[in-house]
Amino acid sequence: MARMSLPAIRILVLVLTTAVQVACASAPATVDELIGDAACTGDAECRTVGIGALACGGPQGYRAWSVRRTDEAALMQAVQQQRQEREQQIAKRGEMSICRVVPDPGARCALPAGRCVLRADGAPGGAAAVR
């Protein structure tokens, strides 16, 4: 096996990291645009949606969104597209990960800002998650 110099390894890591960031950045921007400012007046307007995909299955994380301003059908379509793209990347690269469950933290309306946010502590009482 050929040995690589430290500078060559650093360049390779930078190139691979940039490629992953570019690949992952396309769909989240669409999801973020659809979520917008996630404006709300109360917890009942806030939902969560799983984003991305892990090699063992399940979402990489969650985003809070508001039923007040977001077209749910369009959001679910964008999330599904992003998930499929990520699953294809995982399969193509033969990625593996630790198998862990990323629990849905739920969402709440942060007042006075009036914006849906994820519950930091996963405390109960959030609106039902949409998957």
C-alpha angles and dihedrals in degrees: 000000000000117000120231124213119242093250090051091050091049091051091048091050091048092050093048093045091050091048092053092047092050092047093049095042098065100068100035090059089059091047090047091049091052092048091048115167093340090224117194143166097200144006093264090071094056127091138166131227129194114243130204126346138268122220091244092047136267131075126309091224145323138263128204119230139173128238086209096074109007125091099228096202093051091046093050090049092051092046091050091049091050091047092051092049091050092047089052090051090050092050094044094050096038090234120184130192140178109278105243136151114238102207120220104248095200124227137259137186110256108215140231086021090056095217130131112242136173116264104251094208099037088239115176122253100070123129117272116282119247115217 
